[in-house]
């Protein structure tokens, strides 16, 4: 009797992948649902899990990779501890969202869709946050920051960095 793999992919053991695959009876038409389960556990789909899933579902790795890269809901890299969502909707755009984005990028060294090397911050540019009267707006995790200027944005980001530095001491 062959032993189940207990090797880990990312932070999720293969056993957890197998649970998700078994939940859908190994049906290759359930690839999206299986990938959603994985991402729910890890917040991303590890690149090194694609071959394992392909083998288990009897599909090509290219098919799974194609799905993961086609749908915006899936990520191949983990998100940072702090997810900065910068609104680029019409009101925010007109009121300086680009300048706010530049300030964030300058402070953290990342562009939209990227995560800092230390894994603390991810910058996501979104179409609308729904706070048009407060534009320009960003949300860090669940905290909303409104009527931003480049200077106020830099101060907010630096405050998060200070908190993290203090927590590590």
N, C-alpha and C positions, 0 to 999 in steps of 0.2 A: 504494500500500500504506500503510495507516494505521500510524502509529507507536504502540508501546505507551506507555502513560502511565508516566512515571518520577517523577511528583509523589509526594511522600510523605504518608502519613497517619500521624500520630503519629511513631514512629520506624521504621515499616515501610513500605518502598516498595510502591506498587501492584503492582509486579512480583511481590513476595512473596505478595500477596493472590491474584494470578492463578495462581501455582504451586499454591496450595491449592485454588482453584476447579478448575483443570485436573486436579489429583490425583483429584477426584471427578467428572470429566467434565462440570462445570458443572451437575450434577444438583441441582435445588432441594430435593430431599428430603434432601440432605446438608448442609443449612444448619448444623445443630448441629456436625457434624464440622468444617466449615470454620471456624466461629466458635471451636471449640476450638483449631484450628491457629493462628489469629490470636492468641488469648489466650496460647497457649504461647510465641509469639514476643515479645509485648509485655507480658504479665501483665494485660492488659485489652483490651477491644474499644473502640477509639476511636469516639466518636459520629459523627465525620466520615467514618468508613468505611462506615456503614450504607447510605447512598445509593449508593455505588459498588458494594457487594455486591449490593444490590437490583437495580441495573441489569444487572450481569453474570449474575445468576441468574434474571432475568426474574420477579421477585416484588416485592411492594410493600415500601417501607421500613418500613411499619407492621408487616408480618409479621416482619421481622428484629428490629425493636425489641421487638416482643412476646415473641419468644423470648429475647432477651438480658435482658429485665427479668423474665421469668417464672422462669427457672432461676437458682437461687442461685449456681451455679458461675461465672456470667459477671459481669464488672464493667465499668462504663462509664468508670470513672476509674482511673488508675494507683494502685497501692499504694505505700506509703512504703518507704523503705530498710529500716526496722525494722517488722516486722509483730508487733504485740502481740496474742496470742490470750489472751483472758481466759476462763477456764472459769466457766460458770454452771450446771454440773451440780448435782445435789442436795447432795452433800457440800460443794462450794465455796459454794453458795448459803447453806446452813445456817451455814457458818463465816465468812461475811462478804464474799462476792464482790461484793456491791453496794457496800460501802465501798471495796473495792479499785478497782472501776470508777469510783467517784466521785473517788478520788485521782488516777487516770490522767487522767480528764476534766479535773479541776482543773489539773493540771500542763500538759497539752498543749492544752487548749481544744477537744477533739474528743469526740464521742459514738461509740458503737458503729457501725461501718460507715463511719466518716469517716477522712480523712487530713489531717494538719496542713498548713497553707498552705505550709510550706517543703519538703514532700514527704518529710520524714524518718520520720514515724510514722503507721502505720495501726492503728486499734483495731478488732479483730474479736472479737465475743462469740460463744463457741462452746458447744455443749451439753455436751461432756465432753472432757477431755484424757487421762483415764485414770490420773490420779495422785490418786485420791480420798483415800488415807491421808495425803497431803501438803497437803491443802486448807487455805486457798484457794491456787490455782495460776494462774500465767500463763506463757506461753512467748513469748519475744522471739526471732524467727527460730528458731533451733534450741536456744536456751538456756532451760532450765526453771527457774523461780523458785517456791519452795514456802513454805508456812506464812507467807504474806504478811500484813502489817499495812498500814494506810494509810501509816504512816511509812516502813516498809521499801520499799514500792512507790514512794513519792516519791523516795527515795534512789536506787533502781535507775534510774528514768527520768532523774533528774538526771545520773547517771553516764554514761548514753548521750549526753545532751546535751553534757556536758563533753568526751567523746571526739570528738564531731563538731566542736565549736568548736576543739579542739586540732588536729584534722586539717586544718582550714581555714587555720590559721596557718602 
